[in-house]
Amino acid sequence: MNRVDRLFGILMMLQSKKYVPAEQIAAKFDISIRTVYRDIRALGELGIPLSFEPSKGYFVVQGYFLQPVAFTTEEANALLLVETLARGFADRSIHAHYASALQKIRAVLKSPQRESLEALGTQIKGQIPPEYQPNYGYLSLIQEAIASKSVLELEYRNSSDELTRRCIEPVGLIFYAFHWHLIAWCRLRGSYRDFRVSRIVSMSRTRLPFSKTDHLSLDDYMQHLPVDY
């Protein structure tokens, strides 16, 4: 992470909480306490009003908001509710990105909204059976490959416990039967295949472009699934 991104990240962190100790900033960005002091000084030189309270930490002086976009309380509450679903049905890669996005949202809220959101967060829980909780971290990589139309290489263990290595051209993601499924053109089989993401043993991006240019749409593929959409 370059210094500009880190400074912006520190500001987001300061705006998302009432007080932030230097040790917490250092741990978050993997930097030394001395670097934290330099970064705080740099933010002050940029005109951002920061202050410090002993035994509590740094804070942004009341009245300053970095607000590139405004959220209503209802919009913020809706995103908080979705966080519960993301924790239950998304994988580790999505957890990290969603938590980062939600922290940015908290940072642009005014103090009363932020305090209300934090209080509401303690009153929303989700009970997801362990067998449905993803323990992998592939969804973010899969999304990138679908968007960029690039080939993925994976090791896959099927329902018969057979392990194969494949190069695939990902078409889309579908959540059904309480599992994420990756629909892709399999170069090994020369046809479309439904890969249950929880059965992927390993995955890597190749950055190679698709060789097939006329892929079946995800909507068309879904017509053949044994579920009613």
DRENDO-1510 file (C-alpha; in Angstrom, 1 decimal, always signed):
<recs>
REC; n; res; u; v; w
REC; 1; MET; +0.0; +0.0; +0.0 .
REC; 2; ASN; +1.4; +3.4; -1.0 .
REC; 3; ARG; +1.5; +6.3; +1.5 .
REC; 4; VAL; -1.4; +8.2; -0.1 .
REC; 5; ASP; -3.7; +5.2; +0.2 .
REC; 6; ARG; -2.5; +4.6; +3.7 .
REC; 7; LEU; -3.2; +8.2; +4.8 .
REC; 8; PHE; -6.7; +7.9; +3.3 .
REC; 9; GLY; -7.2; +4.6; +5.0 .
REC; 10; ILE; -6.2; +6.1; +8.4 .
REC; 11; LEU; -8.6; +9.0; +7.9 .
REC; 12; MET; -11.4; +6.5; +7.1 .
REC; 13; MET; -10.5; +4.6; +10.3 .
REC; 14; LEU; -10.5; +7.8; +12.4 .
REC; 15; GLN; -13.9; +8.8; +11.0 .
REC; 16; SER; -15.4; +5.4; +11.6 .
REC; 17; LYS; -14.7; +5.4; +15.4 .
REC; 18; LYS; -14.8; +7.8; +18.3 .
REC; 19; TYR; -11.2; +7.2; +19.3 .
REC; 20; VAL; -8.4; +5.2; +17.7 .
REC; 21; PRO; -5.2; +4.4; +19.6 .
REC; 22; ALA; -1.9; +4.7; +17.7 .
REC; 23; GLU; -1.3; +1.0; +18.4 .
REC; 24; GLN; -4.5; +0.1; +16.6 .
REC; 25; ILE; -3.6; +2.1; +13.6 .
REC; 26; ALA; -0.1; +0.5; +13.5 .
REC; 27; ALA; -1.6; -3.0; +13.7 .
REC; 28; LYS; -4.2; -2.3; +11.0 .
REC; 29; PHE; -1.7; -1.0; +8.5 .
REC; 30; ASP; +1.4; -3.0; +9.6 .
REC; 31; ILE; +3.5; +0.0; +10.3 .
REC; 32; SER; +5.5; +1.3; +13.3 .
REC; 33; ILE; +4.2; +3.6; +16.0 .
REC; 34; ARG; +6.8; +6.2; +14.7 .
REC; 35; THR; +5.3; +6.0; +11.2 .
REC; 36; VAL; +1.8; +6.4; +12.7 .
REC; 37; TYR; +3.0; +9.7; +14.3 .
REC; 38; ARG; +4.4; +10.9; +11.0 .
REC; 39; ASP; +1.2; +10.0; +9.2 .
REC; 40; ILE; -1.0; +11.8; +11.8 .
REC; 41; ARG; +1.2; +14.8; +11.4 .
REC; 42; ALA; +0.9; +14.7; +7.6 .
REC; 43; LEU; -2.9; +14.5; +7.9 .
REC; 44; GLY; -2.8; +17.6; +10.1 .
REC; 45; GLU; -0.6; +19.4; +7.6 .
REC; 46; LEU; -3.3; +18.7; +4.9 .
REC; 47; GLY; -5.8; +20.7; +7.0 .
REC; 48; ILE; -7.6; +17.8; +8.6 .
REC; 49; PRO; -8.4; +18.7; +12.2 .
REC; 50; LEU; -7.2; +15.8; +14.4 .
REC; 51; SER; -6.8; +15.7; +18.1 .
REC; 52; PHE; -5.6; +13.3; +20.8 .
REC; 53; GLU; -7.0; +12.3; +24.2 .
REC; 54; PRO; -4.7; +10.5; +26.6 .
REC; 55; SER; -5.5; +6.8; +27.3 .
REC; 56; LYS; -8.1; +6.9; +24.5 .
REC; 57; GLY; -6.4; +7.8; +21.2 .
REC; 58; TYR; -6.7; +10.1; +18.1 .
REC; 59; PHE; -10.0; +11.5; +16.8 .
REC; 60; VAL; -11.3; +13.8; +14.2 .
REC; 61; VAL; -12.5; +17.1; +15.6 .
REC; 62; GLN; -16.3; +17.3; +15.6 .
REC; 63; GLY; -17.7; +19.0; +12.5 .
REC; 64; TYR; -15.2; +17.7; +10.0 .
REC; 65; PHE; -16.6; +15.1; +7.5 .
REC; 66; LEU; -15.0; +13.6; +4.4 .
REC; 67; GLN; -18.3; +13.0; +2.6 .
REC; 68; PRO; -17.9; +12.1; -1.1 .
REC; 69; VAL; -21.4; +10.5; -0.9 .
REC; 70; ALA; -24.2; +10.8; +1.5 .
REC; 71; PHE; -26.1; +7.9; +3.0 .
REC; 72; THR; -29.5; +8.1; +4.6 .
REC; 73; THR; -29.9; +6.3; +7.9 .
REC; 74; GLU; -32.2; +3.8; +6.2 .
REC; 75; GLU; -29.6; +3.0; +3.5 .
REC; 76; ALA; -26.9; +2.5; +6.1 .
REC; 77; ASN; -29.2; +0.2; +8.2 .
REC; 78; ALA; -30.0; -1.8; +5.1 .
REC; 79; LEU; -26.3; -2.4; +4.4 .
REC; 80; LEU; -25.8; -3.4; +8.0 .
REC; 81; LEU; -28.5; -6.0; +7.6 .
REC; 82; VAL; -26.9; -7.4; +4.5 .
REC; 83; GLU; -23.7; -7.8; +6.4 .
REC; 84; THR; -25.3; -10.5; +8.4 .
REC; 85; LEU; -26.1; -12.4; +5.2 .
REC; 86; ALA; -22.6; -11.8; +3.8 .
REC; 87; ARG; -21.1; -13.3; +7.0 .
REC; 88; GLY; -23.3; -16.4; +6.6 .
REC; 89; PHE; -23.3; -17.1; +2.8 .
REC; 90; ALA; -20.2; -15.3; +1.4 .
REC; 91; ASP; -16.7; -16.6; +1.7 .
REC; 92; ARG; -13.6; -15.1; +3.5 .
REC; 93; SER; -12.6; -13.0; +0.5 .
REC; 94; ILE; -16.0; -11.3; +0.4 .
REC; 95; HIS; -16.1; -10.8; +4.2 .
REC; 96; ALA; -12.9; -8.7; +4.0 .
REC; 97; HIS; -14.1; -6.5; +1.1 .
REC; 98; TYR; -17.5; -6.0; +2.7 .
REC; 99; ALA; -16.1; -5.1; +6.1 .
REC; 100; SER; -13.8; -2.6; +4.3 .
REC; 101; ALA; -16.7; -1.1; +2.4 .
REC; 102; LEU; -18.9; -0.8; +5.5 .
REC; 103; GLN; -16.1; +0.9; +7.4 .
REC; 104; LYS; -16.0; +3.6; +4.6 .
REC; 105; ILE; -19.8; +4.0; +4.9 .
REC; 106; ARG; -19.5; +4.5; +8.6 .
REC; 107; ALA; -16.8; +7.1; +8.0 .
REC; 108; VAL; -19.1; +9.4; +6.0 .
REC; 109; LEU; -22.0; +9.2; +8.5 .
REC; 110; LYS; -22.6; +12.0; +10.9 .
REC; 111; SER; -22.0; +11.1; +14.6 .
REC; 112; PRO; -25.6; +10.5; +15.6 .
REC; 113; GLN; -26.1; +8.2; +12.5 .
REC; 114; ARG; -22.9; +6.3; +13.3 .
REC; 115; GLU; -23.7; +5.8; +16.9 .
REC; 116; SER; -27.2; +4.6; +15.9 .
REC; 117; LEU; -25.7; +2.1; +13.4 .
REC; 118; GLU; -23.2; +0.8; +16.0 .
REC; 119; ALA; -26.0; +0.2; +18.5 .
REC; 120; LEU; -28.2; -1.5; +15.8 .
REC; 121; GLY; -25.3; -3.8; +14.9 .
REC; 122; THR; -25.4; -5.4; +18.3 .
REC; 123; GLN; -29.1; -6.2; +17.8 .
REC; 124; ILE; -28.9; -8.1; +14.5 .
REC; 125; LYS; -27.8; -11.7; +14.5 .
REC; 126; GLY; -27.9; -14.6; +12.1 .
REC; 127; GLN; -27.9; -18.3; +12.8 .
REC; 128; ILE; -26.4; -20.2; +9.8 .
REC; 129; PRO; -25.9; -24.0; +10.0 .
REC; 130; PRO; -22.1; -24.8; +10.0 .
REC; 131; GLU; -22.5; -27.0; +6.9 .
REC; 132; TYR; -23.6; -24.0; +4.9 .
REC; 133; GLN; -20.9; -21.6; +6.1 .
REC; 134; PRO; -18.1; -21.3; +3.4 .
REC; 135; ASN; -14.6; -22.0; +4.6 .
REC; 136; TYR; -12.9; -21.0; +1.4 .
REC; 137; GLY; -11.8; -17.7; -0.2 .
REC; 138; TYR; -12.4; -17.9; -3.9 .
REC; 139; LEU; -15.4; -15.7; -4.6 .
REC; 140; SER; -13.6; -12.5; -5.1 .
REC; 141; LEU; -11.1; -14.0; -7.5 .
REC; 142; ILE; -13.9; -15.7; -9.4 .
REC; 143; GLN; -15.7; -12.3; -9.7 .
REC; 144; GLU; -12.6; -10.7; -11.1 .
REC; 145; ALA; -12.1; -13.5; -13.7 .
REC; 146; ILE; -15.7; -13.3; -14.8 .
REC; 147; ALA; -15.5; -9.5; -15.2 .
REC; 148; SER; -12.2; -9.6; -17.1 .
REC; 149; LYS; -13.0; -12.7; -19.1 .
REC; 150; SER; -9.8; -14.4; -18.0 .
REC; 151; VAL; -9.1; -18.1; -17.6 .
REC; 152; LEU; -8.8; -19.7; -14.2 .
REC; 153; GLU; -6.8; -22.8; -13.3 .
REC; 154; LEU; -8.2; -25.0; -10.6 .
REC; 155; GLU; -8.0; -28.3; -8.8 .
REC; 156; TYR; -11.4; -29.8; -8.3 .
REC; 157; ARG; -12.7; -32.7; -6.3 .
REC; 158; ASN; -16.0; -34.0; -7.6 .
REC; 159; SER; -18.8; -35.8; -5.7 .
REC; 160; SER; -17.0; -39.1; -6.4 .
REC; 161; ASP; -13.9; -37.8; -4.7 .
REC; 162; GLU; -11.9; -37.7; -8.0 .
REC; 163; LEU; -9.4; -34.9; -8.2 .
REC; 164; THR; -8.7; -33.2; -11.5 .
REC; 165; ARG; -6.8; -30.1; -12.7 .
REC; 166; ARG; -8.7; -27.9; -15.2 .
REC; 167; CYS; -8.5; -24.6; -17.0 .
REC; 168; ILE; -11.9; -23.0; -17.2 .
REC; 169; GLU; -13.5; -19.9; -18.7 .
REC; 170; PRO; -15.9; -18.7; -15.9 .
REC; 171; VAL; -19.3; -17.5; -17.1 .
REC; 172; GLY; -21.1; -16.8; -13.9 .
REC; 173; LEU; -21.9; -17.5; -10.2 .
REC; 174; ILE; -25.2; -19.0; -9.0 .
REC; 175; PHE; -26.3; -19.6; -5.4 .
REC; 176; TYR; -28.6; -22.5; -5.1 .
REC; 177; ALA; -29.2; -25.5; -2.8 .
REC; 178; PHE; -27.3; -23.4; -0.1 .
REC; 179; HIS; -24.0; -23.5; -2.1 .
REC; 180; TRP; -22.2; -21.2; -4.5 .
REC; 181; HIS; -21.8; -22.8; -8.0 .
REC; 182; LEU; -19.4; -21.6; -10.6 .
REC; 183; ILE; -20.7; -22.1; -14.1 .
REC; 184; ALA; -17.8; -22.3; -16.6 .
REC; 185; TRP; -16.6; -23.6; -19.9 .
REC; 186; CYS; -14.3; -26.5; -19.1 .
REC; 187; ARG; -11.4; -26.8; -21.6 .
REC; 188; LEU; -10.7; -30.3; -20.3 .
REC; 189; ARG; -14.2; -31.6; -21.1 .
REC; 190; GLY; -15.0; -29.3; -23.9 .
REC; 191; SER; -18.4; -28.3; -22.4 .
REC; 192; TYR; -20.1; -26.3; -19.7 .
REC; 193; ARG; -19.7; -27.5; -16.2 .
REC; 194; ASP; -21.2; -26.7; -12.8 .
REC; 195; PHE; -18.4; -26.5; -10.2 .
REC; 196; ARG; -19.6; -26.3; -6.6 .
REC; 197; VAL; -17.2; -23.8; -5.1 .
REC; 198; SER; -16.8; -25.6; -1.8 .
REC; 199; ARG; -15.2; -28.6; -3.8 .
REC; 200; ILE; -12.5; -26.4; -5.3 .
REC; 201; VAL; -9.2; -27.5; -3.7 .
REC; 202; SER; -7.1; -24.7; -5.2 .
REC; 203; MET; -7.5; -21.9; -7.7 .
REC; 204; SER; -5.2; -19.4; -9.5 .
REC; 205; ARG; -5.6; -16.8; -12.2 .
REC; 206; THR; -3.7; -17.2; -15.5 .
REC; 207; ARG; -4.5; -13.8; -17.0 .
REC; 208; LEU; -5.1; -15.6; -20.3 .
REC; 209; PRO; -8.1; -14.4; -22.3 .
REC; 210; PHE; -11.1; -16.6; -23.2 .
REC; 211; SER; -10.6; -18.7; -26.3 .
REC; 212; LYS; -14.4; -19.1; -26.8 .
REC; 213; THR; -16.2; -15.9; -27.7 .
REC; 214; ASP; -19.8; -17.0; -27.9 .
REC; 215; HIS; -20.5; -18.3; -24.4 .
REC; 216; LEU; -23.9; -19.4; -23.4 .
REC; 217; SER; -25.6; -16.7; -21.2 .
REC; 218; LEU; -26.1; -17.5; -17.5 .
REC; 219; ASP; -29.8; -17.0; -17.9 .
REC; 220; ASP; -29.9; -19.7; -20.6 .
REC; 221; TYR; -27.8; -22.1; -18.5 .
REC; 222; MET; -30.1; -21.7; -15.5 .
REC; 223; GLN; -33.0; -23.0; -17.6 .
REC; 224; HIS; -31.4; -26.5; -17.3 .
REC; 225; LEU; -30.9; -26.4; -13.5 .
REC; 226; PRO; -33.1; -28.6; -11.3 .
REC; 227; VAL; -34.4; -25.6; -9.4 .
REC; 228; ASP; -37.1; -23.1; -10.0 .
REC; 229; TYR; -36.1; -19.5; -10.4 .
</recs>
